[in-house]
Every structure is written in structure tokens, then in C-alpha cells.
Amino acid sequence: MEALAAYLRTHRPEGLSLEDAVQLCMHVYRTGDGIPAGLRPLASSQPLAKTFAALAEAGWVRRPHPDVDVSAVEFWTTVVASATKQSPWRYDREEGKMIAARFLAAGS
């Protein structure tokens, strides 16, 4: 999990807004795009939720409001589940693809 978090932080040190992080999380879960092949085993539900929770805790995921806590693993588990259920978060494949492309371009 730390390897995936380090990859994301290295390639996007400024972090992402919550909305972009949610789309990236769902996109990586659904497709594996945006991360190197060697990190794709970490794109399963629990490792991905723990990675994004740690990134949120570190401030890499920018909260929309100081009172909103997005650093709980449970929050990101819900995000991952939304990738297939479309609730409460709605997965936008094109948006996720565009965000993931930023990481691939940065890694070149």
C-alpha cells in the first residue's frame, strides 16, 4: 500500500481534490489504469481503500471543508464499492481516465 501511495505522491505532489481522488480511486479499481503494472495488485478493494485513506490523512487528498474527514478507511471502502454500485459516488469513466492519464504522463 505504501508503494502505491508513494507513486501517487511522487507523480502528483500537489495532491488532488476530493472529487478527483474519488474518480481516480474508482478508476484504478475498475481498470488498473493510471498506475504501473507492478502496483496493480494493490488496486483491490481493501489495499486501495487503505492507500487513499492514508493519502487523505497526509493531506494529499484536499478536503472540501475542514470539518469533512475523508481519512477513514470506511470512507474509501464506500468509494471503491461505488465503482460498481454507482452509489453514493458516481463513477465517470471518462473523468477517471483523464485523471489517470495525468499520472501516466507524469511517470514518463
FIGU-308829 format. One record per residue: residue in three letters; z, x, y of N, C-alpha, C in turn. Coordinates in steps of 0.02 Angstrom, whole numbers, plus 50000, padded with zeros to 5 digits. Example, Ala and Ser with C-alpha at 12.3 -4.5 7.8 and 13.67 -1.06 7.14 Angstrom:
<sites>
(site "Ala" (50390 50660 49716) (50390 50615 49775) (50390 50660 49835))
(site "Ser" (50354 50642 49888) (50357 50684 49947) (50394 50645 50002))
</sites>
This chain:
<sites>
(site "Met" (50000 50041 49940) (50000 50000 50000) (50000 50043 50063))
(site "Glu" (50039 50096 50061) (50041 50140 50120) (49973 50171 50133))
(site "Ala" (49935 50185 50080) (49868 50215 50089) (49822 50167 50126))
(site "Leu" (49825 50103 50111) (49784 50054 50146) (49806 50047 50218))
(site "Ala" (49871 50043 50229) (49897 50039 50298) (49876 50100 50338))
(site "Ala" (49881 50159 50308) (49862 50221 50343) (49788 50220 50360))
(site "Tyr" (49746 50197 50313) (49674 50193 50326) (49660 50148 50386))
(site "Leu" (49690 50089 50386) (49678 50042 50441) (49704 50070 50507))
(site "Arg" (49764 50099 50507) (49791 50128 50569) (49748 50185 50594))
(site "Thr" (49724 50227 50549) (49683 50285 50569) (49617 50263 50600))
(site "His" (49587 50212 50571) (49521 50191 50594) (49523 50141 50651))
(site "Arg" (49580 50114 50664) (49588 50067 50721) (49658 50077 50749))
(site "Pro" (49672 50135 50780) (49741 50149 50801) (49769 50098 50851))
(site "Glu" (49725 50065 50888) (49749 50016 50937) (49771 49950 50904))
(site "Gly" (49757 49943 50839) (49777 49883 50803) (49731 49825 50815))
(site "Leu" (49753 49767 50795) (49713 49706 50801) (49757 49649 50827))
(site "Ser" (49724 49600 50857) (49759 49538 50875) (49778 49503 50809))
(site "Leu" (49824 49458 50813) (49844 49420 50753) (49783 49385 50723))
(site "Glu" (49743 49354 50764) (49685 49316 50739) (49637 49362 50701))
(site "Asp" (49623 49421 50729) (49578 49468 50696) (49609 49496 50632))
(site "Ala" (49674 49510 50634) (49708 49536 50575) (49707 49484 50518))
(site "Val" (49716 49421 50535) (49714 49368 50485) (49645 49365 50454))
(site "Gln" (49593 49367 50495) (49524 49364 50468) (49509 49426 50425))
(site "Leu" (49532 49484 50448) (49521 49545 50409) (49557 49541 50342))
(site "Cys" (49619 49519 50342) (49658 49513 50281) (49623 49467 50231))
(site "Met" (49601 49409 50255) (49568 49362 50210) (49501 49390 50186))
(site "His" (49465 49423 50230) (49400 49451 50212) (49407 49506 50159))
(site "Val" (49455 49550 50169) (49466 49604 50120) (49486 49573 50053))
(site "Tyr" (49528 49522 50055) (49549 49489 49993) (49490 49457 49957))
(site "Arg" (49447 49423 49996) (49390 49387 49965) (49335 49434 49943))
(site "Thr" (49322 49488 49981) (49262 49528 49968) (49275 49602 49953))
(site "Gly" (49331 49629 49976) (49343 49701 49969) (49307 49741 50023))
(site "Asp" (49268 49708 50065) (49231 49743 50119) (49279 49767 50173))
(site "Gly" (49261 49823 50203) (49300 49849 50259) (49346 49905 50240))
(site "Ile" (49353 49917 50174) (49396 49971 50151) (49358 50011 50098))
(site "Pro" (49374 50074 50091) (49341 50115 50040) (49353 50089 49970))
(site "Ala" (49307 50103 49925) (49312 50079 49856) (49378 50102 49823))
(site "Gly" (49401 50161 49839) (49463 50186 49809) (49525 50147 49828))
(site "Leu" (49521 50109 49883) (49578 50069 49906) (49573 49996 49884))
(site "Arg" (49518 49977 49855) (49507 49906 49837) (49558 49878 49787))
(site "Pro" (49587 49919 49743) (49640 49890 49700) (49699 49863 49741))
(site "Leu" (49706 49886 49803) (49760 49862 49847) (49742 49796 49882))
(site "Ala" (49682 49771 49868) (49659 49709 49900) (49679 49646 49862))
(site "Ser" (49726 49654 49815) (49751 49595 49780) (49807 49564 49822))
(site "Ser" (49827 49505 49803) (49871 49463 49844) (49935 49499 49870))
(site "Gln" (49978 49520 49825) (50043 49548 49846) (50036 49614 49883))
(site "Pro" (49997 49663 49858) (49990 49725 49895) (49961 49714 49965))
(site "Leu" (49913 49669 49970) (49882 49656 50035) (49932 49623 50083))
(site "Ala" (49970 49575 50058) (50021 49542 50099) (50074 49592 50123))
(site "Lys" (50095 49636 50078) (50145 49686 50097) (50117 49736 50147))
(site "Thr" (50054 49755 50139) (50022 49801 50186) (50019 49772 50255))
(site "Phe" (49995 49710 50261) (49989 49679 50327) (50057 49664 50358))
(site "Ala" (50107 49648 50317) (50175 49638 50342) (50201 49704 50372))
(site "Ala" (50189 49759 50337) (50211 49824 50363) (50174 49843 50427))
(site "Leu" (50110 49828 50429) (50071 49841 50490) (50097 49799 50548))
(site "Ala" (50114 49737 50534) (50142 49694 50587) (50209 49719 50610))
(site "Glu" (50251 49740 50563) (50317 49768 50580) (50310 49829 50625))
(site "Ala" (50258 49869 50612) (50246 49931 50652) (50213 49917 50719))
(site "Gly" (50194 49854 50731) (50163 49836 50794) (50087 49842 50794))
(site "Trp" (50058 49859 50737) (49985 49866 50734) (49951 49798 50741))
(site "Val" (49983 49745 50714) (49959 49677 50725) (49995 49651 50787))
(site "Arg" (49955 49636 50837) (49983 49613 50901) (50001 49539 50897))
(site "Arg" (50064 49526 50910) (50088 49457 50907) (50065 49418 50969))
(site "Pro" (50049 49354 50960) (50027 49314 51018) (50083 49299 51067))
(site "His" (50145 49303 51043) (50203 49289 51084) (50261 49328 51054))
(site "Pro" (50306 49355 51096) (50361 49396 51069) (50405 49360 51018))
(site "Asp" (50409 49293 51022) (50452 49256 50976) (50419 49242 50909))
(site "Val" (50355 49258 50902) (50319 49246 50840) (50327 49307 50795))
(site "Asp" (50358 49297 50737) (50368 49352 50690) (50316 49348 50635))
(site "Val" (50272 49397 50633) (50219 49399 50582) (50230 49457 50534))
(site "Ser" (50291 49484 50534) (50304 49542 50491) (50333 49524 50423))
(site "Ala" (50340 49461 50408) (50367 49440 50343) (50311 49439 50291))
(site "Val" (50327 49464 50232) (50278 49463 50177) (50256 49391 50163))
(site "Glu" (50302 49344 50169) (50286 49274 50156) (50231 49248 50202))
(site "Phe" (50233 49270 50265) (50181 49250 50313) (50113 49272 50288))
(site "Trp" (50108 49336 50267) (50044 49364 50245) (50024 49338 50176))
(site "Thr" (50071 49319 50135) (50055 49288 50071) (50020 49221 50084))
(site "Thr" (50044 49185 50135) (50012 49122 50155) (49941 49135 50181))
(site "Val" (49933 49189 50219) (49867 49206 50244) (49819 49220 50186))
(site "Val" (49841 49260 50138) (49799 49277 50080) (49781 49213 50042))
(site "Ala" (49830 49170 50032) (49817 49107 49996) (49767 49064 50034))
(site "Ser" (49768 49068 50100) (49722 49029 50141) (49649 49051 50133))
(site "Ala" (49639 49111 50109) (49571 49136 50099) (49533 49092 50050))
(site "Thr" (49567 49059 50005) (49534 49015 49958) (49549 48941 49971))
(site "Lys" (49609 48926 49998) (49628 48857 50011) (49603 48831 50078))
(site "Gln" (49590 48877 50126) (49569 48860 50194) (49623 48823 50232))
(site "Ser" (49686 48833 50214) (49741 48801 50249) (49804 48843 50239))
(site "Pro" (49846 48856 50287) (49840 48835 50357) (49790 48877 50398))
(site "Trp" (49770 48934 50372) (49721 48976 50407) (49652 48961 50380))
(site "Arg" (49601 48964 50422) (49533 48951 50401) (49494 49017 50399))
(site "Tyr" (49468 49034 50341) (49430 49096 50332) (49360 49086 50359))
(site "Asp" (49340 49130 50404) (49273 49131 50433) (49238 49193 50408))
(site "Arg" (49194 49186 50359) (49162 49243 50327) (49126 49288 50377))
(site "Glu" (49090 49258 50423) (49052 49298 50472) (49099 49337 50518))
(site "Glu" (49152 49305 50540) (49201 49339 50582) (49235 49395 50544))
(site "Gly" (49255 49381 50482) (49286 49433 50440) (49239 49491 50428))
(site "Lys" (49176 49476 50416) (49125 49528 50405) (49117 49572 50467))
(site "Met" (49117 49541 50525) (49110 49578 50588) (49170 49624 50600))
(site "Ile" (49230 49600 50586) (49291 49640 50595) (49292 49697 50545))
(site "Ala" (49275 49682 50482) (49275 49734 50430) (49224 49788 50447))
(site "Ala" (49168 49770 50477) (49116 49818 50495) (49142 49870 50545))
(site "Arg" (49190 49850 50586) (49220 49897 50633) (49254 49955 50597))
(site "Phe" (49284 49940 50540) (49320 49991 50502) (49271 50036 50465))
(site "Leu" (49218 50007 50439) (49168 50047 50404) (49132 50093 50453))
(site "Ala" (49116 50067 50513) (49083 50108 50564) (49129 50164 50587))
(site "Ala" (49193 50149 50594) (49241 50199 50617) (49251 50253 50565))
(site "Gly" (49242 50235 50501) (49253 50282 50447) (49194 50329 50434))
(site "Ser" (49138 50315 50467) (49078 50356 50456) (49085 50425 50485))
</sites>
